[in-house]
Amino acid sequence: METNQPSLENQRADFSNGKFLATPLSGALIWALVGIAALFLPVKTTVWVLFIGTGSIVYLAMFISRYTGENFMAKNKQKNEFDTLFFYTVGQAVMVYAIAIPFFLVDYTSLPLTVGILLGGMWIPFSWIIKHWVGIFHAVSRTVLVLGLWYALPEHRFTAIPFGIVLIYIITLLILHNRQK
């Protein structure tokens, strides 16, 4: 049976040529919002900002992608199996709330730790897909930084951790932007 579908290797190469700016921009904006909320709002409100904000990263990325030239939802975009795989990793990331919520109910300050580390895990398969170290850098440095900040600044977990994640996103965005050059 003959198909007009490009080979997986060709699809991977095509996927790897993307800019990949919309999702980390979205993540940086949301985590900055969480950190700012923690500076000015009570913890109970900040918790909601963190839950709703991090759960909305993918939707904000879909919106931003229209302006970065990525347009995730373009109707005329050719089907690519790696786009599908990437969205599966997003689904996997959403499932981490099943770990974060029970720990949050025991110790509310665990929320930036669990969500901050577990959502970063989706960067590892991304690195494999595009055959570039940026995802490994993002996931590992984010894990080490979040864990370090959680222990080092227990009174500032809801501000230090989000701003630390924003820093990792900024570095990641610079790497992604310069990757194509």
N, C-alpha and C positions, 0 to 999 in steps of 0.2 A: 504494500500500500504506500503510495507516494503522498507526501505532505509538503505544503508550502512553508511549514514551520521551520525557522532557522535552527541550527544545531544548538545544543545547550551551551557549548563553548562560545558560539557567536552571540547568543543571548547574554551570556555573562560578560563578554567584552563590551557589548552595547550598554548593558546596565552600568558597568564600571566607568563608562565615559560620562556619567551624570555628574552634576555639580555637588549634590548632597548638602545643600546649604539650608534648605527650608526646615528640616527636622531639628538640627542643632540650634538654629536661630530660635525656633519655637521653644525648645527646651531651655535655652538661656533666658529667654524672656519670662517664661513661667517661673523658673527657679529664682530669678531676680525679683519677681512679684512676691514670691513666698518670703524671701529675705526681707523685703521692704515691709510686707505685712507684719512680720515678726517684730520689726522695729517700732511699729506704731499701734498695733492692735493687740487685744488680749490673746492668750494662747488658744483658747477655745475657737476663736475666729480664725486664727492663723492655721489651725489644724484643718479647718474647712477649706481655706485657700489652698493648702498643700494637696488635700485629697482631690478637690475639684480641678485645680490647676494642672497637676501632674496627669490626671485622667483626661485632660483636654489637650495635651501636647500634640497628639496626632491630628486632632481637628484643626488646631491653629496652624500646624505644619501644612495641612491640605490647603488652607487659605493662603499662607505665605508662599507656597509653591507656585501660585499663579504669578507672583511678582519676581521670583528668582529664575523663571524660565523652565522650571521643572514640571509644573502643572500635573500633579499626581492624578487628577480626575479627568484629564483631557479625553474626550470621546474618540478622537482620531488616533490615539496612541496605540502603537502595535503591542500586542500581548507579549509579555516577557515573563518567563517563569521566575526570574529573580525578583521582579516586582512582587509577585505573589509570595515568594519566600520571605521577603522583607516584611510584608504585612503580617505573615505568620509570626515573625519575631515580635512585632508590635502586639499581637494577641498574646504571645507568651509573656511579654512584659506586663500586660494588664493583669494577668493571673497572679502576679506577685503580691497583689493586695490581699490574697488569701493567706499570705504569711505576715504581711505588715499589719493587718487589722487586729489579729489576736494579740500580737506583741504590743501594739498600741494600747489595747484595752488593759494590759497589765502595767505598762509603763509608757505614758503618752510621749515621753521624750525619745522613745525608740523610733518614732515615725520618720524623722528626717534620715536616720541611719538606714532603716530597712528599705524605704522607698528610694533613697539616694543611691544605695548600692545595687539593689535588685533591678531597678529600671536600667541601670548602666550595663547590665549583662547583655542586652540586645546588641551592643556594639561588637561583641566577639564574633558572632556569625557574619555581621556586616563586613568585618575585616577579611574574613575568608572569601566572601562573595567577590569583593573588589580587588583581592590580592594586594592589600596594602596594610601597613601596620597601624594606621590611625585608629582603628576600632579597638585594637589591643591596648594601645596607649590610653585611649579614653577610658575603657573599662577598668584597667589596672590602676591607673593614676587616680581615677575617681574613687575606687574602692579604698585605696590606701589613704587618700586625703580625707574622705568622709569618716573612716574609722578613726584616724588620728584626731580629727577635730571633735568627734563625739567624745573621745576620752579626754582630750586636752582642755576643752572648753564646755564642761557640762552645763554651765549656766547660760550658755549662748548657742545651744544646739540648733535652735530654729532660725538663727541668723547666720552663724559661721558656716554651717553645712551648706545651706542654699547658695551663699556667695562663693564658697569653695567650688561647688558644682558649676556655677557660672564661669569661674576662672578656667576650669577644665574645658567647658564648652567654647570659650573664646580661643583657647589654644587649638582646640580641635577644628574650629572654623578656619583659623589661619592655615593649619596643615591642609585641610581640604581645599581651600582656595588656591594654595600654592602647589598642590599635588598635580594639577593639570599643566603647570608651566614647564 
